[in-house]
């Protein structure tokens, strides 16, 4: 069982599926219809953009109704995943248009929906409550598809929706959306500040809760490089089918990547559980590591999995009723945690010791930044004149 953070008061519980050959054929047939419908939505959206027309969910719903009336192949499938796909497409397109209106930088902007290729896109089907039911421990989907669920843990409430998908290894999963379960922990009277980095994934105000860089991807790099060479040698010529050896090498590489992802996820969740259990309030740097993908630290930053670890921490704090506060990362490496003074120049990454020119305080750079998180979050107001410095951007409480 894998628990994923949800939106608002909901959470996702993901379980492995045992799908028969008949069920797999039916699921892939449903996905072929949904993928064709998605590509039609993309084409209609581009046409509307060229002609200056609107292309909202209402127009796409009308297109779906007309297509099902004249296309027996499309009408043979369930309408529930097709309607949900229209909703997903509308949200994706609306998010991209909003980012364009807000003039976000190209790297932070959500791209417009693109075509889904048959050989690249993994099957994903969404069903609302009227499109599935649970009976005798099995998952019954609209269209007569029956799947066996590996119940590693019972659901504490009735699910409102389910997403059935296949990963890169060919394994099928069912992700149920249920109301979030709150499990309060006893108070400890302690607070903690967390600063994200690359040398160490997380540096905190408590030495016992620092998260070192595990380097799971770096340890498996030799194996991944070997599989890449195997795939390059066995790559088929254009227009020819891939050989059995090519598919084997591709499968081995996918298994290795999946194992690395599980290792990162496991390490992040165990660390988050420890931090949440030992502290009542947590001040976290609201760091977005996406920009690191364009730097020389891209590989190491990706191996650190900062985004996934931060998400696990926020979700764990919400689950156990802790006060999690997100702090804006601007100038956190330039401010002094003792007196609040700011250096006149940005510190280079090679300089790992922070020295305040105002009060003379000397401390490791990341430890100083972690203490700045506490000050800005209002959890340690022992700054200038005992008040919180201005510009403390928070607060996202659990």
C-alpha positions as CSV (number, residue, x, y, z in Angstrom):
1,X,0.0,0.0,0.0
2,X,1.2,3.5,-0.9
3,X,-0.3,6.6,0.6
4,X,-0.2,9.8,-1.4
5,X,-1.0,13.3,-0.2
6,X,-4.3,14.6,-1.4
7,X,-5.9,18.0,-1.8
8,X,-7.7,19.6,1.1
9,X,-9.3,17.1,3.3
10,X,-8.7,14.0,1.1
11,X,-5.9,11.5,0.7
12,X,-5.1,8.8,-1.8
13,X,-4.5,5.2,-1.0
14,X,-2.9,3.2,-3.7
15,X,-3.0,-0.6,-4.0
16,X,-1.6,-3.2,-6.4
17,X,-4.1,-4.9,-8.7
18,X,-4.1,-8.4,-10.0
19,X,-5.6,-8.1,-13.5
20,X,-6.4,-11.1,-15.7
21,X,-5.6,-11.2,-19.4
22,X,-9.3,-10.4,-20.1
23,X,-9.3,-7.5,-17.7
24,X,-6.1,-6.1,-19.2
25,X,-7.5,-6.3,-22.7
26,X,-10.6,-4.4,-21.5
27,X,-8.6,-1.8,-19.7
28,X,-6.4,-1.2,-22.7
29,X,-9.4,-0.9,-24.9
30,X,-10.9,1.7,-22.6
31,X,-7.5,3.5,-22.7
32,X,-7.4,3.5,-26.5
33,X,-10.8,5.3,-26.5
34,X,-9.7,7.8,-23.9
35,X,-6.4,8.5,-25.6
36,X,-8.2,9.1,-28.9
37,X,-10.6,11.4,-27.2
38,X,-7.7,13.3,-25.5
39,X,-6.0,13.8,-28.9
40,X,-9.3,15.1,-30.3
41,X,-9.5,17.6,-27.5
42,X,-6.0,18.8,-28.2
43,X,-6.8,19.2,-31.9
44,X,-10.0,21.1,-31.2
45,X,-8.2,23.3,-28.7
46,X,-5.5,24.2,-31.2
47,X,-8.2,24.9,-33.8
48,X,-10.1,27.2,-31.4
49,X,-6.9,29.1,-30.6
50,X,-6.2,29.7,-34.3
51,X,-9.8,30.9,-34.9
52,X,-10.1,32.9,-31.7
53,X,-12.9,30.7,-30.3
54,X,-13.6,29.4,-26.8
55,X,-12.8,25.8,-26.0
56,X,-14.3,25.1,-22.5
57,X,-15.5,21.9,-20.9
58,X,-19.1,22.5,-22.1
59,X,-18.0,22.6,-25.7
60,X,-15.9,19.5,-25.3
61,X,-18.7,17.7,-23.5
62,X,-20.9,18.5,-26.5
63,X,-18.2,17.1,-28.8
64,X,-18.1,13.9,-26.8
65,X,-21.9,13.5,-27.0
66,X,-21.8,14.0,-30.8
67,X,-18.8,11.6,-31.2
68,X,-20.5,8.8,-29.2
69,X,-23.7,9.1,-31.3
70,X,-21.8,8.6,-34.6
71,X,-18.9,6.4,-33.5
72,X,-20.0,2.9,-32.3
73,X,-16.4,2.1,-31.3
74,X,-16.3,5.1,-28.9
75,X,-19.9,4.4,-27.6
76,X,-18.9,0.8,-26.8
77,X,-16.8,2.1,-23.9
78,X,-18.0,3.5,-20.6
79,X,-18.8,7.2,-20.6
80,X,-17.5,7.8,-17.0
81,X,-13.7,7.7,-17.8
82,X,-14.3,9.6,-21.0
83,X,-16.1,12.4,-19.1
84,X,-13.5,12.5,-16.5
85,X,-10.8,12.8,-19.2
86,X,-12.7,15.9,-20.5
87,X,-12.5,17.4,-17.0
88,X,-8.8,16.6,-16.7
89,X,-8.1,18.2,-20.1
90,X,-10.0,21.3,-19.1
91,X,-8.1,21.7,-15.9
92,X,-4.8,21.2,-17.6
93,X,-5.6,23.8,-20.3
94,X,-7.0,26.3,-17.8
95,X,-3.8,26.0,-15.7
96,X,-1.6,26.7,-18.7
97,X,-3.7,29.7,-19.8
98,X,-3.6,31.1,-16.2
99,X,0.3,30.8,-16.1
100,X,0.5,32.7,-19.4
101,X,-1.8,35.4,-18.2
102,X,0.3,35.7,-15.0
103,X,3.4,35.9,-17.1
104,X,5.3,33.2,-15.3
105,X,8.8,32.4,-16.5
106,X,9.0,29.7,-19.2
107,X,10.5,27.2,-16.8
108,X,7.8,27.6,-14.2
109,X,4.9,27.7,-16.6
110,X,2.6,24.7,-17.2
111,X,2.7,23.7,-20.8
112,X,-0.4,23.3,-22.9
113,X,-1.8,19.7,-23.3
114,X,-0.1,17.8,-26.0
115,X,-0.9,14.6,-28.0
116,X,-0.6,11.3,-26.2
117,X,1.3,8.8,-28.3
118,X,0.4,5.1,-28.1
119,X,3.9,3.9,-27.5
120,X,4.8,6.5,-24.8
121,X,1.7,7.3,-22.7
122,X,0.9,4.9,-19.8
123,X,-2.8,4.0,-19.4
124,X,-4.7,6.1,-16.8
125,X,-8.5,5.8,-16.2
126,X,-10.5,7.9,-13.7
127,X,-13.8,6.7,-12.4
128,X,-16.2,8.6,-10.2
129,X,-18.5,7.0,-7.6
130,X,-21.1,6.0,-10.2
131,X,-18.5,4.3,-12.3
132,X,-17.2,1.7,-9.8
133,X,-18.3,-0.4,-6.8
134,X,-16.6,-2.7,-4.3
135,X,-18.0,-6.3,-4.0
136,X,-16.5,-9.2,-2.2
137,X,-13.1,-7.4,-2.0
138,X,-13.0,-6.9,-5.8
139,X,-13.1,-3.7,-7.8
140,X,-15.9,-3.7,-10.4
141,X,-15.6,-1.0,-13.0
142,X,-18.1,0.3,-15.5
143,X,-18.2,-1.9,-18.6
144,X,-18.0,-5.2,-16.7
145,X,-14.3,-5.0,-15.8
146,X,-13.5,-6.9,-12.6
147,X,-10.1,-6.5,-10.9
148,X,-8.6,-8.2,-7.8
149,X,-7.2,-5.7,-5.3
150,X,-4.2,-6.6,-3.0
151,X,-5.7,-5.2,0.2
152,X,-2.5,-4.5,2.2
153,X,-4.6,-2.3,4.4
154,X,-8.3,-1.7,4.8
155,X,-9.8,1.7,3.7
156,X,-11.1,3.6,6.7
157,X,-13.9,5.2,4.6
158,X,-15.8,4.7,1.4
159,X,-13.9,6.0,-1.6
160,X,-15.3,8.8,-3.7
161,X,-13.3,8.1,-6.8
162,X,-10.6,5.7,-8.1
163,X,-7.8,6.0,-10.6
164,X,-6.7,2.9,-12.3
165,X,-3.3,3.1,-14.0
166,X,-0.3,1.1,-15.3
167,X,3.3,2.0,-14.5
168,X,6.4,1.7,-16.6
169,X,6.9,-1.9,-15.4
170,X,3.5,-3.1,-16.6
171,X,2.0,-3.3,-13.1
172,X,-1.6,-2.1,-12.5
173,X,-2.6,0.0,-9.5
174,X,-5.8,1.4,-8.1
175,X,-5.6,4.8,-6.3
176,X,-8.7,5.5,-4.1
177,X,-9.6,9.0,-2.9
178,X,-11.0,8.9,0.7
179,X,-11.4,11.6,3.4
180,X,-8.1,12.3,5.2
181,X,-7.8,10.6,8.5
182,X,-6.4,12.8,11.3
183,X,-4.4,11.0,14.0
184,X,-3.2,13.6,16.6
185,X,0.1,13.0,18.4
186,X,0.9,14.1,21.9
187,X,2.4,17.5,22.3
188,X,6.2,17.8,22.8
189,X,6.7,21.5,23.3
190,X,9.5,21.6,20.7
191,X,9.8,23.5,17.4
192,X,12.1,23.0,14.5
193,X,13.3,25.0,11.4
194,X,14.2,23.2,8.2
195,X,16.4,24.4,5.3
196,X,16.7,22.5,2.1
197,X,20.0,22.0,0.3
198,X,22.1,19.8,-2.0
199,X,25.1,18.9,0.1
200,X,22.6,17.7,2.7
201,X,18.9,17.2,1.7
202,X,17.6,18.9,4.9
203,X,19.5,20.8,7.5
204,X,17.5,21.5,10.7
205,X,18.0,23.4,14.0
206,X,18.3,20.0,15.6
207,X,21.5,18.0,14.8
208,X,19.6,14.7,15.4
209,X,17.1,15.5,12.7
210,X,19.4,16.4,9.8
211,X,18.7,14.4,6.6
212,X,22.0,13.6,4.8
213,X,22.1,13.1,1.1
214,X,21.6,9.3,0.6
215,X,22.7,9.3,-3.1
216,X,20.5,6.4,-4.1
217,X,20.7,7.4,-7.8
218,X,24.5,7.9,-7.6
219,X,24.9,4.3,-6.2
220,X,22.9,2.9,-9.1
221,X,24.5,5.0,-11.8
222,X,26.9,2.3,-13.0
223,X,24.0,-0.2,-13.4
224,X,21.9,2.4,-15.3
225,X,24.8,3.3,-17.6
226,X,25.2,-0.4,-18.4
227,X,21.5,-0.8,-19.3
228,X,21.7,2.4,-21.4
229,X,24.6,0.9,-23.4
230,X,22.7,-2.3,-23.9
231,X,19.7,-0.4,-25.2
232,X,21.9,1.7,-27.5
233,X,23.5,-1.5,-29.0
234,X,20.1,-3.2,-29.5
235,X,18.1,-0.1,-30.7
236,X,16.1,-1.1,-33.7
237,X,16.4,0.8,-37.0
238,X,13.7,3.2,-37.9
239,X,10.5,1.4,-39.0
240,X,11.6,-2.0,-37.5
241,X,10.2,-3.7,-34.5
242,X,12.4,-3.8,-31.4
243,X,14.0,-7.1,-30.5
244,X,13.5,-9.2,-27.4
245,X,16.9,-8.1,-26.0
246,X,16.0,-4.5,-26.4
247,X,12.8,-4.9,-24.4
248,X,14.7,-6.9,-21.7
249,X,17.3,-4.1,-21.3
250,X,14.5,-1.5,-21.2
251,X,12.6,-3.5,-18.5
252,X,15.8,-3.9,-16.4
253,X,16.4,-0.2,-16.5
254,X,12.8,0.6,-15.6
255,X,13.0,-1.7,-12.6
256,X,16.2,0.0,-11.4
257,X,14.6,3.4,-11.7
258,X,11.5,2.3,-9.8
259,X,13.7,0.9,-7.0
260,X,15.5,4.2,-6.7
261,X,12.2,6.1,-6.6
262,X,11.0,3.7,-3.8
263,X,14.2,4.2,-1.8
264,X,13.9,8.0,-2.0
265,X,10.2,7.8,-1.1
266,X,10.9,5.5,1.9
267,X,13.8,7.6,3.2
268,X,11.7,10.9,2.9
269,X,8.7,9.5,4.7
270,X,10.6,7.9,7.5
271,X,12.5,11.2,8.1
272,X,9.2,13.2,8.0
273,X,7.6,10.8,10.5
274,X,10.4,11.4,12.9
275,X,10.4,15.1,12.6
276,X,6.6,15.3,13.0
277,X,6.6,13.0,16.0
278,X,9.2,15.0,17.9
279,X,8.0,18.6,17.2
280,X,4.7,20.5,17.6
281,X,5.5,23.3,15.1
282,X,7.7,23.1,11.9
283,X,9.0,26.0,9.9
284,X,9.9,24.7,6.4
285,X,11.5,26.6,3.6
286,X,9.1,26.8,0.7
287,X,11.8,25.8,-1.7
288,X,10.9,24.9,-5.3
289,X,13.9,22.9,-6.7
290,X,12.6,23.1,-10.3
291,X,15.1,25.8,-11.3
292,X,18.0,23.5,-10.3
293,X,17.3,21.4,-13.3
294,X,19.0,24.1,-15.4
295,X,22.1,24.2,-13.3
296,X,25.2,22.0,-13.0
297,X,23.7,20.6,-9.8
298,X,20.7,19.1,-11.7
299,X,21.6,15.5,-11.2
300,X,22.5,15.7,-7.5
301,X,19.4,17.9,-6.8
302,X,17.2,15.3,-8.5
303,X,18.8,12.5,-6.5
304,X,18.1,14.5,-3.3
305,X,14.3,14.4,-4.1
306,X,13.7,17.7,-2.2
307,X,10.2,18.2,-3.7
308,X,9.0,14.7,-2.7
309,X,10.5,15.0,0.8
310,X,8.9,18.4,1.4
311,X,5.5,17.0,0.2
312,X,5.8,14.0,2.5
313,X,6.6,16.3,5.4
314,X,3.6,18.6,4.8
315,X,1.3,15.6,4.4
316,X,2.6,13.9,7.5
317,X,2.1,17.1,9.5
318,X,-1.4,17.4,8.2
319,X,-2.2,13.8,9.1
320,X,-1.0,14.2,12.7
321,X,-2.3,17.7,13.4
322,X,1.0,19.5,13.5
323,X,1.6,23.2,12.8
324,X,3.5,23.3,9.5
325,X,4.5,26.8,8.3
326,X,6.0,27.5,4.8
327,X,8.5,30.3,4.8
328,X,9.5,32.2,1.7
329,X,13.1,31.4,0.7
330,X,14.1,34.9,-0.4
331,X,17.3,36.1,1.4
332,X,17.3,33.3,3.9
333,X,21.0,32.6,3.3
334,X,21.9,36.3,3.7
335,X,20.0,37.1,6.9
336,X,21.5,36.6,10.4
337,X,19.4,34.5,12.7
338,X,20.7,36.3,15.8
339,X,20.3,40.0,14.9
340,X,18.3,40.0,11.7
341,X,21.0,41.9,9.7
342,X,21.4,41.2,6.0
343,X,24.7,40.9,4.2
344,X,25.3,43.4,1.4
345,X,26.1,40.7,-1.2
346,X,24.9,37.2,-2.0
347,X,27.1,34.4,-0.6
348,X,28.7,32.0,-3.1
349,X,27.9,28.3,-2.7
350,X,31.5,27.6,-1.9
351,X,31.3,29.7,1.2
352,X,29.8,27.3,3.8
353,X,30.3,29.5,7.0
354,X,28.1,32.5,7.7
355,X,29.7,35.4,9.5
356,X,27.5,38.4,10.5
357,X,29.3,41.7,10.1
358,X,26.8,43.4,12.5
359,X,26.9,41.2,15.6
360,X,29.9,38.9,14.7
361,X,27.9,35.7,15.0
362,X,29.6,32.7,13.2
363,X,27.8,29.5,12.3
364,X,27.5,27.0,9.5
365,X,25.6,28.5,6.6
366,X,22.8,26.0,6.5
367,X,22.3,26.0,10.2
368,X,21.9,29.7,10.2
369,X,19.3,29.5,7.4
370,X,17.4,26.9,9.4
371,X,17.3,29.2,12.4
372,X,16.1,32.0,10.1
373,X,13.1,29.8,9.2
374,X,12.1,29.8,12.9
375,X,12.5,33.5,13.2
376,X,10.5,34.3,10.1
377,X,7.8,31.8,11.0
378,X,7.3,33.5,14.4
379,X,8.3,30.4,16.3
380,X,11.5,32.0,17.7
381,X,10.9,35.8,18.0
382,X,14.2,36.5,19.7
383,X,15.4,38.8,16.9
384,X,15.8,42.6,17.0
385,X,13.9,43.9,20.0
386,X,12.3,40.5,20.5
387,X,9.9,40.8,17.5
388,X,9.6,38.9,14.3
389,X,11.4,40.6,11.4
390,X,9.3,42.0,8.6
391,X,8.6,40.2,5.4
392,X,7.9,36.8,7.0
393,X,5.8,35.1,4.3
394,X,3.9,32.2,5.7
395,X,1.5,30.6,6.8
396,X,0.2,27.3,5.6
397,X,-0.9,25.5,8.7
398,X,-1.9,21.9,8.7
